[in-house]
């Protein structure tokens, strides 16, 4: 969580002037670029398009977001979440409609950014955020499992060696990112000893030319808009949600703030550019971002920019070299990332004993739904709804009504927050037939929050009026009184 006392991170200018910082940023970008290649190819396959669309999208988005994004050092590229959303468009209508969807999705993200959608992040509870992080860590790990099933036995010692290097090397030195050392050493070992294992080249063909600017060949009609709009809107929402939550996670890790509105606008612009250059679109990638920020120690936009540049150089110039990198090494890198991403503190017995049961339920529900559906938007949406329901239930239980009777009146003191969850049964708290001819309801220890409460109070007064009993409300704050007076008598209560 960022605060005014957050420690300052190096700026781009400071990094350019410092060989040590620049080296760290450059090496981090190189590691991310290498890890992006098989991911982009895999996501292209999920979307049902040529691998080049995923690679071009990753290059364009990484470079664009380095300049336009609101969170330094965060990586944006082609992602599985976006691939799943837009896959039906490519399958049913072709690549041109997919590119049009990506462009429209980017435009919608810009619109949502201008409308202030980033401010909605404040309504995502901490328990949902932890569930989001833990779910993504699990999904990152699950995504590696196919690379460990039905493969040559040599894959397993390579994975084990990669894990050992990445856990032990940082204890000796952090000058060179441990993932890069693992990739170089184990690729060299596989070549020297002739170890036959699946490689990056087995995942799909690499492009041989630069991406070119193009306009999707689709009719500019309302029929086309009707086809692509639902998918574009889903893409915009999922992309922004994943990007903003990843940005919040990086804020917490680095103790530095970021502009969520700028990130929303940047994601939209990057997706528009991605579609115009023949890319499949994307959003922030938590796995690659964790490689960049946590495993490699990058902190500036330089690493993000160089990740895109190195990606293009690797696939165009050093494609033959990249193709021989064993997938086992990248699997090891992503396993380390998944372990580092998971919030282990959240599942410790000591934490679970102290944490309110409702918070734990929300966190677990977010994890289960996200992993079950492989859809971040659904998981977070269910988590937020569950958190809201449990919060409303907890707050409603704190509302009480106390009754005292004098010779000439019945006095009720209402204590607690009055809103739909607590006021729906407010009418049952009064002894209508037992009270004298005058009733005083003291609201000085409560607050009227919504129309449901006004309707409930109207209903109470109506029930008493039928018995010839007068009701006096007093103690409301000025704001609550104005709100009550504006709505009272116009909500149809009293039946």
N, C-alpha and C positions, 0 to 999 in steps of 0.2 A: 504494500500500500504506500503510495507516495505521499510525502508531506513537504512542508516548506523547508524542513531541515534535511531533505534528501541530499545525498552526496553528489557533487557535480561529476558528470562523466566527460571524457575528452571530446572536444569538438572535432569536426572534420579538419579544420585548419591546424589544430594542435596535432592531430594524428599525421597529417602530411609533413609536419615539421619534425616529427620524432621517428627515426628509423625503427625503433623498437615497437612503437604503437602501429606504425604502418605495416610492418612485417606481420604483426599479429592479425591485423585486419585482412591483409592479403591472403595469408594462409587459411584463415577462417573461411574466406570467400571461396578458396579453392576446394576445401573439404566439402562445403555445402554444394558447390557445383557438381562435384563427383557424385554426391549422394542424390542430387536432383535427377540425374540422367535416368536411372532405372525407375524411379518414382514417376517421372513424367511419361515414360513409355508405358508403364503399367496403367496409369490413369487414362491414357489415350485409348488403351485396349478396353477399359471399362466403359468409356464414352462411345466406343465403336468407331473410332476414327484412326487415321494414319498416325503413327508415333510422332511424326514431324509436327503435328498440331500441338501436341503436349510440350515438346521441346521448344518450339517457337514461342508458345505462350509463356513458358517458364522464363525464357530469356527476356522477352518484352516486359513482362510484369515485374521481374526483379529489378531491371534497369529503371523502369518508370517509377516504381514505388520508392526507389532510393532517393529520387528527387521530390516526389509528390506526397509520400506517405507522412503520417504524423508520429510514427514510432521508429526511431533510429534502431538499426541492427535487426529489425524484424524481416523475415523472408516471406515474400509472396510469390506464388508460382501456380502451375496447374495442380489441382487437388482432387482427391477422391470424392469429397463432398459435392463439389461442382460437377464432376464427371457423372455422378449418379443422377443429379438433377436434370442435366441436359442430354443424357444418353437417349431418351425417347425421341428427341428432335432429330438427331442424326440418323437414328434407326428408321424412322417413319418418313422423314422429309428430306434427308440429305445434308451434306456438309454446309452448303450455302445457307440453309435455314439455321443451322447451328451457329454459324458465324454471325448471322443477323441477331440471333437470340443473345449471344455474348455481348454484342454492341448495345442492344437495347437494355440488357441487364446492367451494363456499366452506366448507361444514362440514368436508369432508375436509382442506382446507388448514389449518383451525384445529387439527384433530386432529394432522396432520403437524407443525405448528408446536409443539404441546405435547409431541410425541414427540422433539423436538430435531432435526428434519430439516435445519435450517439449519446444524448442525455438520458436515454432510456436505460443505459447501462447501470445507472444508480439503483434501478429497481430489481436487479438480479442479485439475490441474496448470496452471502458468502458460501453457504452450504451447496448452492447450485454451482457456484464457481469451482469449488473443490471437486464436486461430482464431474463437472466438465473436464477438469484437468486429469482426474483419475480415469475417466472413460477414454480420453484420447490416448493416455499412456497404454491402456489395455488394447485399444484398437491398433496402435503402432506395433505392439508385440504380436497381436493376432495376425497382422499383415505379413509378418515374417515367417509364420508357421508353414505356408506352402513351400517356402524355399528350404525347409528342413525335412520334408516328407518325400519319400521315393527318390532320393538323391544319392550319388556315390558316397561311400563311407568317408572319403577324404574331406567332405564338406564339414563334418563335425569337428575334427581337430583344427581345421582352419578357423571355424567360428570360436572354438575355445581359445586358440592362440590370439585371435583378435580381441576377445574379451580381456585376456590377461594383459595384453599390451596397454589397452585403454584404462585399465584399473591400476596398473603398476607404474607406468611411465610418469603420470602426473606427480607421483611421490618423489621422483628424481628430478624432473625438470618440466616446466610449462612453456619453455621457449617455443617449441614446435607443438602444434595441436596433436594430441595422442591419436585421434582418428586418422589423420593424414599419415602418421608414422605406420599405423597398422595397415593402411591401404597400400602404401609403397612396399613395405617389407613383405607382406604376404602375397602381393601380386608378383613380386620378384621371386619369392620362393616357389610359387606355383609354376612360373615359367622355367626357372632353373632346374627344378626337379621333375618337370613334365607332369604335374598333377592335373588330372582331367576332371574338372568340376564345371558346373554351370557358370557362365560369365555374363557380363553386361551385354555383350554382343548377342547373346542368345535371346534377349528380351525383345528385340526388334531392330529394324534397320535405322541407322542414324542418318540425318539429312546431310546433303553434300553441297547445299547452297544457302545463301542468306534468305531470310524471310522477305517477301515483297509486299508492298502496300497494295491492297485490293478492296473493291467494293463487292459485297456478297451479291451474287446473281439471283436475286429474288424479286418478284413483283412487289412494287411499293403500293400495296392495296390494303384495304381493311381486312380482307380474308387472310393475308399474310400476318397482319398484326394479331388477328384472332388466334392464329396458330402459335405464334412465338411469345405472346404477352404472358400467359400463365407461367411458362417455363422461365422467362426472363425475370418475372417478379420473384419466383421461388429462388432463382439463382442469386438475385440481389439481396434477399433477406438472409439466406444461408451464408452467403459470402461475407456480408457485413457482420453477422452474428459471430461467426468463427474468427474473423479478423479482429473485431473489437475485444473479444474475450481473450484472444492470444495477446493483444497489445496490453491488456490489463495484467496478464500474467507476467509479461516481460517488465512492465512497470514495477511489479512487486519484486521480481528477482534482482533488478538493477537498482532499485530504490530511486528511480528517476521518473518524472512525469512525461506524458505524451499527449498530443492533441488528438482526441478521438474524432472530432469533427473533420480535421484535416485528413485523418486516416480514412474516414468514410469517403471523402471527396477523392482522395488519392486512389483508393481501390476502384472507384467508379471510372476514373480516367484511365487507369491501367487496364481495366477490362475492355474499355472502348478501343484503346490502342491494340490490345491483344487480338480482338476480333478483326480490326482493320489490317493486321499483319498475318492473318490466317491462323490465329491461335484459338485454343478451346476455352480460354478464360480460366480464372482461378481465384484464389484468395490467400490469406496468410496461412502458412504451413507451420504447425506447432512443432513437428518433428525436426524439420530443418532449422527452424528458429532456435530450438534448444541446442542443436549442434553448434549453431553460430554463437549464441549468447552464453550458454552454460558450458558446453564441452570445449569450445575454442576461445572463449573470453572476448569476443568481439563486442564493441559498444557503439560504433558509428555507422553512418550510411555508406561508408566506403566498402565495408564487407558485403553489404547487400548489392551494391553496384557491381563489385568485382565478381560476386557469385554469378550474376547474369552474364558478364563479359567472359569469364572463364568457362561458363557453360557453353557458350557459342564457340569459343576457341577449341575447347575439348572435342566437341562433336564434329567440327568442320576441319580442324587442322590435325588433331591427335585422335581422330576417331578410331584408328586401328589400335592405338595404345589403350584407350578407354575400353574398347571392346573386350580386352583380355582380363580386365579386373574381375576377380572371382566374386560372384554374388554373395558368397559366404562372408566375405569381409564386410560388405555393406550391411548384411544381416546383423553381424556383430555390432556394428556402429549403431544401428537402429534399436537393438536390444538395450544397449547402454543408455541410449536416449530415453527409451520407455521407462527404464528403472529410475533414471534421474528425474523424469517428469512426474512420476507418481508421487502423490503427497502421502508418504508413509506415516507421517505424524497423525494424519486424520484417522488411521485405522489401528493405532496403538490402543491396547486395552485401557491404559490410563486415560487417554483422551476420550474414548467412548464412554467411560464411566462418568466423566465430568460433563460431557456434552449432553444437552437436552435431547430426549429421544426424538422429538420432532425434527431437529436439525439432522440427526443421523439418518432418519427415514428419508428426508429430502435428498440428502447426498447419495444414498444408496439407490433411490429411485431414479435419480438423474443418470447415474452410472449404468444401471440395468437397461433403461429405455434407450440410451444412446448406443450402447454396445449391441443391444438386440436389433435396433433398426438401422444401425450404421448411419444415423442421421442426427447431426448435432442440433439442428433446429427443433426437431421433435423432442429430443432428450431434454434440452434446456427449457423448452416450452412446458413440458410436463412437470419439470422440477419447479419452475416459477409458480405454476398453478397450485401445485401441492404445497409449496411454502406459503402461498397466500391463504389457502384454505386452513392450514394448520395454525397460522398466525391469527387469523380471524377467530378460529375456535378458541385459541388460548386467551386472546384478549376478551372475547365475549364472556368467558367464564369468570372474569374478574369484575364484572358488573353486578352490583347488588342494590336492593331496594329495602330500606328500613322504615317501619311504620310505628308511629306513636299516636295515641288518641288523647285529646283533651276534652273538656266539657263541651266546647263549641266547634271543634274541628279535628280532622284527621290529618296528620303531618307525615309526608313521605319524603325521605331523603334518598335520592338516586345518586349512586356513586359508580364511576367508571366511564369508559368511552362508549358513546351511543352511536352505533352504525348498524347496518343491515343484520349482521350476525347476532348482535346483542339486543337489538330493539324488537326483533320479530316476536319474542315472547314477553316483551315488556308489559303488554296488556294483561298478562296473567298474574302480575305481581300485586294487584290491587284488590282490596276486599270491598267490592262495589256495594253489596247489599247490607254490609255491617257498618259502613261508615256513616257519620252524621251528615248534616245538610251542607257542610262546607269542607272542602278538601284542599290542602296546600301541597304542591309538589315542588320540592326544593331541588334545583338542578345546579347548584353552585359547585358541587363536587364532580360534575360530569360535563360532557361537551356534546353538543348535537352536531353530527358530522354529515348526515345525508338525508335524503328525502324519505327513506324508510323510517327513520326516527320521527320525523315530523308527522308522517302518516300514523305512526303508532301513538303519538301523543294526542293527535286529533281523535283517534279511535277511543282512547281513554276518556277524553272529555265528552265524547258522544255517549258512551255507555253511562257515565255519571248523569248526563243531561236527561237521559230517559228515566232516571230515577228521581229527577228533580234536585239533584245535587250540583252545586256550583264548584268549579275547579279554578284554582289560582296557580299559575306557573310563575316561579320567581327564581332568581339566582343565575339566570343565563348570562353568559358574557355578551358584550355588545354585538360581536360578530355573529354569535349563535342566535341572538335575538333577531337580528336583521334577517338571517337566513330562514328562521322559523316563521317570522311574520310574512315573508315573501311567498312561502309555500303553503302555510296553514290554511285549510279550508278549500284548497284547490286540488287535492290529491285523491278525492273519492273515498276517504276513510269513513269509518263509522258503521260498517255492516258486519 
